[in-house]
Each structure stands twice: as structure tokens, then as C-alpha cells.
Amino acid sequence: MNFLTQLRWSPYVVGVGIGILGWLSFLLLKKPLGTSTSFARTSGMLEKLIRGPDVALKTYYQKYPLKIDWQWMFVVGIFLGSLASSLSSGDFELAWVPSLWASTLSESPWLRVGFAFIGGIVLGFGARWGNGCTSGHGISGTQQLAVSSWIFTIALFASGVLMAQLLLKIFGG
């Protein structure tokens, strides 16, 4: 059980684990892994608290009802699993501005929160526009051999490499 306290796990072991998890999701739940719909449902539930029950009548929420389901609990499990992992490895740190961010961009917590907020909006918009998130397309879609998911995953990795190169040129490294 020593591997549970390691700071970094082998990407090959993690990849196999995620693949098995995706396979079990199809086998047991008859549903693909994904997380973006649960975030959309959560925003709808929050909106419902403020604006009332009419929110559930929106076309989107007719297709994706405002409920806490297995996918929503999966997101909670990701958060709790990440917390447990960081605590067991001794890597847990509560900080508004991570040290890497502070050393390369700014120590301002407002700038960090602003970038996180804008990034979250862009990611959420992209996930809804693309009809799925990275886990939905990159894991579940590729397991189903969906051409659109393979195109997405290849583009994701290619753009990640290009962005990393761009950031290295801008900030050094």
C-alpha cells in the first residue's frame, strides 16, 4: 500500500486504472464517464435557489433534469479522492496562490482567482459547445471509438503541446 503515499503515480498505471473505471461504468451503469453535465446541473440548482422552480422548465434542464445523480457524486468523489491523495502523500497545501503561479506570473490572489474564474467559464462553455468534457470525449468517447472524440483528443494534446511551448517562450523555462 506504499504506492498510495507517493507524490506522483506512474501515468501508465493511472491510465490503465481510468480505462478500467470507464469500462466498469459502461458495464455496470450503461453510461459513459463524464463530468461537465453535473457542473451544468449544479449551476441550474443554484439558479433554482435564487429564481425559483421555473428554472427547471428551461429546455436544457428538460433534457438534463436538475438532480443529484451518479455523475454528480462522481465529481464529489474526484474532489474527495484528490484531497485524500494529497493528504496521504503529504503534498496538501492550502494556498490562494500556488508557488509556481507566484514565481511565474504574480503573487496577487485576485489575479489568480480572476484567471481561474475566466478559465472556468471558457472550459464550461467549450464543454457544452463540444457536447462533452475531456473525460467524456477523451476517455469514454475514445473507448467507444467515436471519431469525433478521437479528433478532439488529438487536438487536445496537440494544442497542449503548442501552448506549453508558447508559455515557455513567454515566461522562460
Contacts in CASP RR format, 6 or more apart in sequence:
PFRMAT RR
TARGET T0000
AUTHOR 0000-0000-0000
METHOD contacts of the structure
MODEL  1
MNFLTQLRWSPYVVGVGIGILGWLSFLLLKKPLGTSTSFARTSGMLEKLI
RGPDVALKTYYQKYPLKIDWQWMFVVGIFLGSLASSLSSGDFELAWVPSL
WASTLSESPWLRVGFAFIGGIVLGFGARWGNGCTSGHGISGTQQLAVSSW
IFTIALFASGVLMAQLLLKIFGG
3 9 0 8 1.000
4 85 0 8 1.000
4 88 0 8 1.000
5 88 0 8 1.000
5 89 0 8 1.000
5 90 0 8 1.000
6 89 0 8 1.000
7 89 0 8 1.000
7 90 0 8 1.000
7 91 0 8 1.000
18 139 0 8 1.000
19 139 0 8 1.000
19 143 0 8 1.000
21 33 0 8 1.000
22 32 0 8 1.000
22 33 0 8 1.000
22 139 0 8 1.000
22 140 0 8 1.000
22 143 0 8 1.000
23 143 0 8 1.000
25 31 0 8 1.000
25 32 0 8 1.000
25 33 0 8 1.000
25 140 0 8 1.000
26 32 0 8 1.000
26 140 0 8 1.000
26 143 0 8 1.000
29 70 0 8 1.000
31 70 0 8 1.000
31 71 0 8 1.000
32 136 0 8 1.000
32 139 0 8 1.000
32 140 0 8 1.000
32 141 0 8 1.000
32 143 0 8 1.000
32 144 0 8 1.000
33 74 0 8 1.000
33 135 0 8 1.000
33 136 0 8 1.000
33 139 0 8 1.000
33 140 0 8 1.000
34 71 0 8 1.000
34 74 0 8 1.000
34 132 0 8 1.000
34 133 0 8 1.000
34 135 0 8 1.000
34 136 0 8 1.000
34 139 0 8 1.000
34 140 0 8 1.000
35 71 0 8 1.000
35 74 0 8 1.000
35 75 0 8 1.000
35 78 0 8 1.000
35 133 0 8 1.000
35 135 0 8 1.000
35 136 0 8 1.000
36 124 0 8 1.000
36 127 0 8 1.000
36 128 0 8 1.000
36 132 0 8 1.000
36 133 0 8 1.000
36 136 0 8 1.000
37 64 0 8 1.000
37 71 0 8 1.000
37 132 0 8 1.000
38 69 0 8 1.000
38 71 0 8 1.000
38 72 0 8 1.000
38 74 0 8 1.000
38 75 0 8 1.000
39 75 0 8 1.000
39 124 0 8 1.000
39 127 0 8 1.000
40 60 0 8 1.000
40 64 0 8 1.000
40 124 0 8 1.000
40 128 0 8 1.000
41 61 0 8 1.000
41 64 0 8 1.000
41 65 0 8 1.000
41 66 0 8 1.000
41 67 0 8 1.000
41 69 0 8 1.000
41 72 0 8 1.000
42 72 0 8 1.000
44 55 0 8 1.000
44 61 0 8 1.000
44 66 0 8 1.000
45 66 0 8 1.000
47 55 0 8 1.000
48 55 0 8 1.000
48 56 0 8 1.000
48 66 0 8 1.000
55 61 0 8 1.000
55 66 0 8 1.000
56 65 0 8 1.000
56 66 0 8 1.000
83 92 0 8 1.000
86 92 0 8 1.000
86 93 0 8 1.000
96 109 0 8 1.000
96 112 0 8 1.000
96 113 0 8 1.000
97 106 0 8 1.000
97 107 0 8 1.000
97 108 0 8 1.000
97 109 0 8 1.000
97 112 0 8 1.000
98 112 0 8 1.000
101 112 0 8 1.000
104 171 0 8 1.000
105 111 0 8 1.000
105 171 0 8 1.000
106 112 0 8 1.000
123 133 0 8 1.000
124 133 0 8 1.000
127 133 0 8 1.000
130 137 0 8 1.000
130 152 0 8 1.000
134 156 0 8 1.000
136 149 0 8 1.000
137 146 0 8 1.000
137 148 0 8 1.000
137 149 0 8 1.000
137 152 0 8 1.000
137 153 0 8 1.000
137 156 0 8 1.000
138 149 0 8 1.000
138 152 0 8 1.000
138 153 0 8 1.000
138 156 0 8 1.000
140 149 0 8 1.000
141 149 0 8 1.000
142 149 0 8 1.000
142 150 0 8 1.000
142 153 0 8 1.000
END
